[in-house]
Amino acid sequence: ITLARPVAIAQTAGDAIEQNAILRIRQNGGDDAKLEIYKVDDLNGTVNGYAPGDSQYLAQAATRDYQLVGGGTVIDGPGWGNFLQVEIEDVNPGDYMALKYTNATTNDIYWAFSQGNAGNVTAIYNYGLNTWGFEDRPLTGDHDFQDIVVQIDFTSTSGLQLIA
């Protein structure tokens, strides 16, 4: 049983290392959105000894961003009502992965961990099956947690190798 949590634990096909993972993103909010996927050390979101909310957390998390296939680490939201699919590189089985959402319209950053957010508010909702929805304005928003929805798929890029 997997409980709702703010962290994905990578489960690659056949425990293969350095695999690509697919991110499927649907944007339902009108603000300019940016996403980053980064590796954390544990289920609490610690990065190099820094916990969400620590003054050095932003800089430390940036050093752990997953690279996108084609380059870069920041995913631009697809825009209101649109869908986007991208791939990230070098995912290993057991990697702890977290999401960072930047509302570029307001310049606010929201973490999967409430301790890192202003007022310690929750900005993310786990829908299960490695799927999360962000609220783009947790302190003043509508609290529907579907302004941007992200799903991480660890196995589809390996499918052809598994079918003989």
C-alpha positions as CSV (number, residue, x, y, z in Angstrom):
1,I,0.0,0.0,0.0
2,T,1.3,3.4,-0.9
3,L,0.0,6.3,1.2
4,A,-0.5,9.8,-0.1
5,R,2.8,11.6,0.3
6,P,4.5,14.6,-1.3
7,V,7.4,12.5,-2.6
8,A,7.5,10.0,-5.5
9,I,9.7,6.9,-5.1
10,A,11.0,5.9,-8.5
11,Q,10.0,2.3,-9.5
12,T,11.7,1.8,-12.9
13,A,10.9,-1.3,-15.0
14,G,13.1,-4.2,-14.0
15,D,14.9,-1.8,-11.5
16,A,16.9,-0.4,-14.5
17,I,19.2,2.5,-13.7
18,E,19.5,5.9,-15.5
19,Q,16.1,5.6,-17.1
20,N,13.9,8.4,-18.5
21,A,10.6,9.2,-16.8
22,I,7.6,10.8,-18.5
23,L,5.9,13.8,-16.9
24,R,2.4,14.5,-18.0
25,I,1.2,18.0,-17.1
26,R,-2.2,19.6,-17.4
27,Q,-2.6,23.2,-16.5
28,N,-6.0,24.4,-15.2
29,G,-4.9,27.7,-13.7
30,G,-4.4,30.9,-15.6
31,D,-1.1,32.0,-14.1
32,D,2.2,31.5,-15.7
33,A,3.6,28.2,-14.3
34,K,7.0,26.7,-14.0
35,L,7.9,23.2,-12.6
36,E,11.1,21.6,-11.4
37,I,11.5,17.9,-10.3
38,Y,14.4,17.4,-7.9
39,K,15.9,14.5,-6.0
40,V,15.6,14.6,-2.2
41,D,17.3,12.4,0.5
42,D,14.2,11.2,2.3
43,L,10.5,11.3,2.7
44,N,10.8,14.6,4.6
45,G,12.3,16.3,1.6
46,T,15.8,16.9,3.1
47,V,18.5,17.9,0.6
48,N,22.1,17.7,1.6
49,G,21.1,18.1,5.3
50,Y,18.8,21.0,4.7
51,A,15.1,20.7,5.4
52,P,12.3,22.5,3.5
53,G,12.0,26.0,5.0
54,D,15.8,26.3,5.7
55,S,17.4,29.4,4.2
56,Q,19.7,27.3,2.0
57,Y,17.0,24.9,0.8
58,L,16.2,26.7,-2.5
59,A,19.9,26.6,-3.5
60,Q,20.4,23.0,-2.4
61,A,17.3,21.8,-4.3
62,A,18.5,23.5,-7.5
63,T,21.6,21.4,-7.4
64,R,19.4,18.3,-7.5
65,D,17.1,19.2,-10.4
66,Y,16.6,16.4,-12.9
67,Q,17.6,17.3,-16.4
68,L,15.0,17.4,-19.1
69,V,15.5,15.4,-22.3
70,G,16.7,18.1,-24.7
71,G,18.3,20.2,-22.0
72,G,17.3,22.4,-19.1
73,T,15.7,21.8,-15.8
74,V,12.7,24.1,-15.7
75,I,9.4,23.0,-17.3
76,D,7.2,25.9,-18.6
77,G,3.6,25.2,-17.9
78,P,1.6,24.5,-21.0
79,G,-0.9,27.3,-20.4
80,W,-4.5,27.4,-19.2
81,G,-6.4,24.3,-20.3
82,N,-3.5,22.8,-22.1
83,F,-1.5,19.5,-21.8
84,L,2.3,18.9,-22.0
85,Q,4.4,15.8,-21.9
86,V,8.1,15.9,-21.2
87,E,10.8,13.5,-20.1
88,I,13.5,13.7,-17.4
89,E,16.7,11.8,-17.5
90,D,18.8,9.6,-15.2
91,V,16.1,8.3,-12.9
92,N,17.2,5.4,-10.7
93,P,15.1,2.9,-8.8
94,G,14.4,4.2,-5.3
95,D,15.1,7.8,-6.1
96,Y,13.1,10.1,-3.9
97,M,11.6,12.8,-6.1
98,A,9.8,16.0,-5.2
99,L,8.1,18.9,-7.1
100,K,8.7,22.6,-6.9
101,Y,6.1,24.9,-8.5
102,T,6.8,28.5,-9.3
103,N,3.9,30.8,-10.0
104,A,5.8,33.1,-12.4
105,T,2.8,35.6,-12.4
106,T,3.2,36.3,-8.7
107,N,6.9,35.1,-8.3
108,D,5.8,32.8,-5.5
109,I,7.5,29.4,-5.0
110,Y,5.5,26.5,-3.6
111,W,7.1,23.2,-2.5
112,A,5.6,19.8,-2.0
113,F,6.5,20.2,1.6
114,S,4.3,22.7,3.6
115,Q,7.3,23.6,5.9
116,G,8.9,25.3,2.9
117,N,5.8,27.4,2.0
118,A,4.8,30.8,3.4
119,G,2.7,30.3,6.4
120,N,3.5,26.5,6.3
121,V,0.5,26.0,4.1
122,T,-0.1,23.0,1.9
123,A,0.2,23.8,-1.8
124,I,-0.1,20.2,-3.1
125,Y,-2.6,17.3,-3.1
126,N,-1.7,13.7,-3.9
127,Y,-4.2,12.1,-6.1
128,G,-2.4,8.7,-6.0
129,L,-0.6,6.8,-8.7
130,N,2.3,9.4,-8.7
131,T,-0.1,12.2,-9.5
132,W,-0.2,15.6,-7.7
133,G,-2.1,18.8,-8.1
134,F,-0.9,22.2,-7.0
135,E,-2.9,25.1,-5.8
136,D,-1.4,28.2,-7.5
137,R,-2.2,30.6,-4.6
138,P,-2.6,28.5,-1.4
139,L,-3.1,31.5,0.9
140,T,-5.7,33.2,-1.3
141,G,-6.7,30.6,-3.9
142,D,-9.8,28.5,-4.4
143,H,-8.1,25.4,-2.8
144,D,-9.1,23.1,-5.6
145,F,-5.5,21.8,-6.0
146,Q,-5.8,21.4,-9.7
147,D,-4.3,24.5,-11.1
148,I,-1.4,22.4,-12.4
149,V,-1.6,18.6,-12.3
150,V,1.5,16.5,-12.7
151,Q,1.9,12.7,-13.2
152,I,5.2,10.9,-13.2
153,D,5.4,7.7,-15.3
154,F,8.5,5.6,-14.5
155,T,7.9,2.7,-16.9
156,S,6.4,3.7,-20.2
157,T,9.8,4.6,-21.7
158,S,11.0,1.0,-21.1
159,G,7.9,-0.7,-22.5
160,L,9.5,-1.7,-25.8
161,Q,12.3,-3.5,-24.1
162,L,10.0,-5.5,-21.9
163,I,7.9,-6.9,-24.7
164,A,9.6,-9.7,-26.6
